[in-house]
Amino acid sequence: EWEVVVLDVKEAKYVKSDSGYYRAPKGCKAIIVTIRFRNVGSDIESLSNYFSTPMLITTTNKIYETVSPWWDLERVRFSDSDYQQAVQQAIAYNEIEWHSDVGPNTYVEGDLLFKVPEGEQAAKLFIIYRPSPSKPKILVEVILA
């Protein structure tokens, strides 16, 4: 059994991760959703055994899958003209540890990163939940706006 809570939703042009600073491509922005998964059951459980495929739905009803800063955003280098702007404005991105083992009454939290066009706003978050291999998948919907 799990409790899922969205703690925060932020928009950013710049994102800071462990490996440096990144910018959203021209015409896009990053949306960072901070989420907590609490194990309210009585056994140690692996998060990835139950949850998958987070999807962001925007106010235009478009669907976006998660991205990674190092593959889907542009790296900001020290020599770039906007490096200082990135350092000052970047929002921290702490990727959720999907393969975490979560003990009873403990939680794991982290961020989901999405790249969306500048004119769109986050509206909903969908995550697929599999209660067990023998039971059907459930689509968990979280209203963000």
Sequence and secondary structure as in RCSB ss.txt:
>XXXX:A:sequence
EWEVVVLDVKEAKYVKSDSGYYRAPKGCKAIIVTIRFRNVGSDIESLSNYFSTPMLITTTNKIYETVSPWWDLER
VRFSDSDYQQAVQQAIAYNEIEWHSDVGPNTYVEGDLLFKVPEGEQAAKLFIIYRPSPSKPKILVEVILA
>XXXX:A:secstr
 EEEEEEEEEEESEEEETTEEEE  TTEEEEEEEEEEEE SSS EEGGGTEEEEEEEETT  EEE   HHHHSEE
E TTSTTHHHHHHH EE  B  TT EE TT EEEEEEEEEEETT  EEEEEEEE S TTS  EEEEEE  
